């Protein structure tokens, strides 16, 4: 691993921030100011989601809930509906709970340090560092995928970024490099660098504003960084989705348990099966709906049933209008699309 002296560190900061001031993505709506609420909302939205996608969601969210007080007082269903389509709904629920903590427990006073921000629901090391540096000018590195990629190449850090303990290696290596006067801009510049000149695939390192600091590029081994062991393939699980309409054309839904995948959401009643031979009912389609979570792959077969013995406390028939008004997970949208296509084919 490369070790920079103080002169190199200061020159790197100067070159990086000069480029950021000239070409950074200042047009992004969450960069209009450093309000911690806007920073937190944007950072949670940006996890696992492309910037271009987030812009529309962020603007819509801010229009509906412009302050942390508005979010704290909003019903969960509204929050989830505004989040609908972004996926990873635990982020939305945690954001909602964090707003309640700030407004009701802390009387509107935001935690300002990295350590104190970690106490908010759903705020992990990266998010805490991003908010602390951008909103409160704390000199801490915000370590995400872009950060790993950029500094693994600049410093030739060989540690496996798939291992949790590696975060500490990067933190210790880069903490002295973060600009103490402009830590928020420094971290955002690294984000922008990681999505432009130092992308995962087809990087344009030769024209990077910090190419002269890139040890991996200098040594012709940039494609070997970051070091990351392969993820295990997601485990396949099969389900049948019960399709039952009442005489009014309303569709039977079932609310998922409060914990686990799709916690609290309404979907078609899902029943686990070992194989497609275990399907019960009149099969609607020979094509299953698939949905991949981080560690699970679901294969869901919609099957038409004539009745259920008795509705349970977590089941109800929903009209098309009620379905439209509810926040539904992506899997359920896939199932509805499947049903519509099947209906159109059968006409």
Phi, psi and omega in degrees: 000137178289145174238116182272140172279174185297325179296317178296318179300313182294322178292321178297312178304314182299313182292318181296311184287331175295319177294317181298318179296329182274319190233002181297160184276063181293343182286349181296135189299329181282355177261010179292330175205180184249029175303123184301330178296311179297321179297314182296315179301313183295319182294321178290325177292324185286344177293124178068013185223142180289148181303314183300325179289321185293327185308310181297316181295318181297314180297319179295318180297316182290329177293319181282322185226077189288343181231163178296330176295320178298317180293317181299327183267357182281146173291149182302323182300322178294318180298314181294324179294320177294332182273346188307126181106338178280337181074183181047060189293345176298332177297318180293317179295319179293321177300317179298315180293322178298320178298320179296321178298313181298315186282312188267321182274321184258007176056037176086359181268115182287140168298138185250338181268160178304311182296319181289325178295331178296343181282347180285143179304131175078001181263110179262187184304316181294310183297318178300318180292321180297312180293317181298320183281317185282315185272330188235011172059034177271132185277077177231142179284133178265099191267108174232194182299319178298318181298313177303313184295313183297307187280338174295326179280317181298316187255359183054057177273118187270356183292143182288116184286351176282348181265130182306324184292342181292333178305320181294323178300313180293319180302311182295325182286326189257339181309320179288346183270333181303133181292119183289339180273329182224058184296324179296314178295323178301309181296320179290328176295321177296319177302312182295322179297320182289341179255006180233265185293336185240045178295167177296310181248143179052054177291152178251059188297327183302327182259007180296142179292348180237028184300326183291348178261359189271098184293323181293320177293317179303321184267005177071026182234023185302326182292352179268000183236144359284157175281124183211122177288153184288142176286151174290147177295142179297146181284131180280131173229138182249144179221154163254140177254118183284129181247112182220122176255145172270184185294341179270356181089009176283150186253138181285130177238161177222134179277131181290159178301166183287349178229163181094186182295138181058035184304129174081353182275157176264128178220174167302146177303124183253132180233124181294143176225156179275327181205169182293341177292344182272002182298138178244138179105185181272112184294130182275329187210150177272357181251124180278157170270130179246146178213130184253123170264182183297327184230005180223145171240120181261134174244113189242125183252111176289129178228137182276132177238155183276331182192166168240152186301311181199136179293134177273174184297337183255021178238146175198155174274134180242135176285164176305320180295319179294322178296320181295326183281340184273154171279115182247141179290162184301323178302317181294322176298322177297319180294319179296320177297320178299315180296319180296317180296319179296320179295318180295322180293325185281351182294000000 
